[in-house]
Amino acid sequence: MLGRVLTRHGRYSEAKRRLEESYPATAHRYRAHTLIDLGMAQRGDGQIEEAIETFQQGLAITEETGDRPAQSDLLLELGFT
């Protein structure tokens, strides 16, 4: 959650750091949501290729978990990227 707030406030480097630190402890079924936030922070920081890879990784997780809302969000973010 903090990573999302930092991203929305334009603090991309700090957001990326927090999200990357929290990712390993995130339950598998929620990892796609963390990757949405991380990809948005990467995109905001100008790391377009990394953001695309992150969103695609999130899509793979949603295929496994069946998380349609996260899948929709990831596709939307890919469209913005």
ROMI-759939 format. One record per residue (C-alpha): x, y, z; residue number from 0. Coordinates in Angstrom, 3 decimals. Example, Ala and Ser with C-alpha at 12.3 -4.5 7.8 and 13.67 -1.06 7.14 Angstrom:
2
- c1:c2:c3:num
- 12.300:-4.500:7.800:0 $
- 13.670:-1.060:7.140:1 $
END
This chain:
81
- c1:c2:c3:num
- 0.000:0.000:0.000:0 $
- 2.816:2.406:0.854:1 $
- 4.392:1.771:-2.547:2 $
- 1.167:2.812:-4.263:3 $
- 0.966:6.020:-2.220:4 $
- 4.605:6.863:-2.966:5 $
- 4.023:6.254:-6.683:6 $
- 0.972:8.512:-6.718:7 $
- 3.111:11.234:-5.113:8 $
- 5.836:10.884:-7.750:9 $
- 8.369:9.288:-5.384:10 $
- 9.165:6.517:-7.829:11 $
- 12.595:5.414:-6.594:12 $
- 11.387:5.038:-3.030:13 $
- 8.221:3.294:-4.205:14 $
- 10.226:0.804:-6.266:15 $
- 12.528:0.071:-3.341:16 $
- 9.623:-0.534:-0.954:17 $
- 7.721:-2.691:-3.432:18 $
- 10.772:-4.782:-4.321:19 $
- 11.504:-5.298:-0.613:20 $
- 7.944:-6.376:0.180:21 $
- 7.447:-8.627:-2.857:22 $
- 9.076:-11.806:-1.455:23 $
- 6.851:-11.678:1.643:24 $
- 3.674:-11.130:-0.393:25 $
- 1.333:-14.108:-0.672:26 $
- 1.408:-15.528:-4.199:27 $
- -2.215:-14.668:-4.913:28 $
- -1.559:-10.977:-4.111:29 $
- 1.726:-10.635:-5.976:30 $
- 0.017:-9.429:-9.149:31 $
- -1.262:-6.404:-7.236:32 $
- 2.259:-5.614:-6.022:33 $
- 3.513:-5.929:-9.596:34 $
- 0.870:-3.466:-10.802:35 $
- 2.221:-0.890:-8.373:36 $
- 5.853:-1.710:-9.188:37 $
- 5.228:-1.408:-12.927:38 $
- 3.541:1.950:-12.432:39 $
- 6.543:3.182:-10.424:40 $
- 8.938:1.899:-13.094:41 $
- 6.953:3.600:-15.827:42 $
- 6.885:6.846:-13.855:43 $
- 10.656:6.606:-13.459:44 $
- 11.089:6.182:-17.228:45 $
- 11.902:2.458:-17.111:46 $
- 9.450:1.508:-19.831:47 $
- 10.897:-1.893:-20.790:48 $
- 11.101:-2.919:-17.129:49 $
- 7.508:-1.816:-16.567:50 $
- 6.301:-3.876:-19.523:51 $
- 8.149:-6.940:-18.204:52 $
- 6.705:-6.385:-14.727:53 $
- 3.156:-6.083:-16.037:54 $
- 3.636:-9.237:-18.126:55 $
- 4.930:-11.097:-15.076:56 $
- 1.804:-9.978:-13.221:57 $
- -0.382:-11.263:-16.065:58 $
- 1.255:-14.679:-15.773:59 $
- 0.366:-14.746:-12.087:60 $
- -3.244:-13.788:-12.791:61 $
- -3.478:-16.699:-15.223:62 $
- -2.460:-19.023:-12.374:63 $
- -4.661:-17.454:-9.713:64 $
- -7.685:-16.512:-11.817:65 $
- -7.611:-12.946:-10.470:66 $
- -9.657:-11.265:-13.202:67 $
- -9.734:-7.765:-11.621:68 $
- -5.919:-7.723:-11.382:69 $
- -5.692:-9.073:-14.924:70 $
- -7.885:-6.225:-16.130:71 $
- -5.763:-3.657:-14.268:72 $
- -2.563:-5.095:-15.703:73 $
- -3.899:-4.993:-19.255:74 $
- -4.989:-1.402:-18.698:75 $
- -1.554:-0.430:-17.388:76 $
- 0.118:-2.158:-20.322:77 $
- -2.077:-0.072:-22.607:78 $
- -0.893:3.108:-20.882:79 $
- 2.713:2.018:-21.215:80 $
END
